[in-house]
Amino acid sequence: MRIFKFGGASVKDANGIKNVMSVLQKVGHDDVLLVISAMGKTTNALEVVIKNYFEKSTEFHASLQEVRKYHNQILLDLFEDEEHDVFFAVNSHFADLEYFLRSNKSPNYSFVYDQVISFGEIVSTTIVSHYFNEKGLKNNWIDVRNFIKTDNTYRDANVDWEQTQKLISKGIKKKSLNITQGFLGSDENNFTTTLGREGSDYTAAIFAYCLSAESVTIWKDVPGVLNADPRYFEKAVLLNQISYREAIELAFYGASVIHPKTLQPLQKKEIPLYVKSFINPLLPGTSVAKGADLEPKTPCFIVKKNQLLISLSSIDFSFIMEENISEIFGLFHQFKMKVSLIQNSAISFSVCIEDKYGNFNELKAILAKKFKVSFNENVSLYTIRHFNKEAAEMVEKGKEVVLRQISRETMQVVTKD
């Protein structure tokens, strides 16, 4: 089987859904399992609903109606007959969502988040499945929660591989087109769970692994994986081939290639992953597979903006030793700080971090009890994999470099722009 994943941008409106069908007609749809995300910005819109629900905001009902209205417009654009079964199916899903929000007694934000956010994918795949059937592209709609079983770590659930493998092996009809949801699973009590960052790509990898699939294709609005973000770099180059190891390295440094969590099950069975364009589906795109690390062999540029550069030094000029570093990293973990670069000397220790949750001031107060703390806010971290002199000069040109670190294959530079 082949596993195809289409993200929210590919199904954001009626024309997008029609295009997905056109892609399948061009590349074939027998023995295909489609993993589809919520439509457009639905996940963001449902996050607003959840926030309003917990804050008991007067905007709660209006924000929920906005989500309903958005999907209803797509239905009206796709189906001429307003008596079509799909209208009943989608209304039924929204009725289930409203019932949950009325009857829920749990104060657990993460639990409620997963139950509510899942409706984006459920409604999206319901609409796509009905439309394909209407147009003669027969398919099986599958509720992924009956197949991917997890623990109850809501918002970042861990897969129960043994149970998932059994369910997928027994329950998926091969030799046909299957449509299911990305990002979702369920726990032992059949409550919905979500799989965390890049969860839909991960869903595709889980099915590929359990079905020993021929390949996974992630369809995007770009021709494949580029060596740089074209927003920051001119003349970005398409990468034809990336090894699993190199893709994991790039993802570690912050490239939006493929999350390592997605690559690990594929690497185990050497299942190739393709990143292709849903605008030009017959172009070869990028393959992530066993083979050459990078083709063409070219520097790859990764930029992380709005970073914090923190330097800690000992107040009494004593060495910063392993136990100090262990304590510091314990605090970073506690305050959910993502560390992107480390540099240390005998009496100082510098890190470049991302303060995604706005915890720095609280962390700084604790660190200041033991260390002298200096920091730069809103710095940029540039990472160059397979760097050369020309690439380094291009990144540093016109910027104030506050830290530079070089290893065999990788150069990292922190700058004030």
C-alpha positions, 0 to 999 in steps of 0.5 A: 500500500501507499500512504498519502498525507494531505495537510490543512492547506490542501483541503482548505476550501472546495477547490482544494478538495477537488484538487486532491481528487485530481491528484489521486486521478493522476497518481493512482488511488488503488491500494492507497490510504489517505491521511487528512488533516483538519481543513485550513485553519480549523485547528486554530479556530477550535483552539479559540473555542477551547480557550473561550470555553475555559474562560467562560467567555461571551465569545464562546458560542460565536467562535463555535458558530464560526467553525460550523459556518466555515465548513457549511460553506465548503459543503454548499460549494461542493454539493448541489443537493442540500438534502445530501447525506453529508449535511446530516453527517456533518451536523451530527458531528457538530451536535456531538461536539456541542453535547460534549461541551455542555456535559463535560465535567473535567477541568483537565485542559489537555483532556478537553483539548483533545476531545474538542480539537479532534472534530476538525479532522473528523469533519474534514475527512467526512466531507472529503469521503462523501465528495469522493463517493459522490464523484465515483471515487469509492472509498472507505471512511475509517475512524483512526481512533479505532486503530491507533491506541495510545496511553492517556498523555493528552496532547502528546500521547505515546503509541501502544505499538503492539495493540495498534499493529494488531488492529491495523493489520486486521482492520484495513482493507487493502486493494481499495482507497481508505480515508482516515484522520491525522493526529488522533488516537484513543486511550484504553477508555476510548477517549480521544488523544492527539499525537503532538507536533506534526501528528498527521505526518506521524499518523502516516508513518504509523500506518506505513509501519504497521502495513509495511507500506511501499511508501509515504507521500506528504503532499505540500504546496511546495515542490519538495524540501528546499535547502533554505527558507525562501522567506529569508534566503534567495535562490533556495535549492530543491533537495532531491534526496535526503538520508533518514539520518540527515533529515533527523539532523536537519529537524533537530536544528529546527528545519521544518523537514520532517519530525524525527518522530515520523522518520523513526518507524519508517527508517526501521523498515526502510520505507521511503518518504516523499515530499511532493507538490499537490500543485504539480503532482507528477514532479519527483519532489524530494525523497527521504530514504536510504542512500546519499546523505544529501543530493545535491550536496549543498549547504542547508540553512535553518533560521530560528528567530526570537531566540534568547541567548543566556550566559551564566557565570559563577558569582565566585569565579569557581568552575561551572561543573557537571553538577551545575550544568545538570541543575541548569538543564533540570530548570530548563526542562521544568520551565519548558525551554527548548535549548538550541545551542550550548557553549561553555568555558571554565567559568561561564555557560551560554545557551540559546533557547526558545521561550515558547511559554513565556517563562524566562522571567521566572526562570531568571529569578531562580538562576540569579540566586546562584549565577550571574545572569546576562542575556540578549533577547530577540536574537536569531540563530542560524544553523548551516549544515554542510557549511562552507566559507561562502555560506558562512559569509552570506549568513554573517553579512551585515549582522552583529555576531554575538556567538559562533560555534563550529563542528565538523559538519555544522556551523551555528551563529547567533546574531543581533540583526 
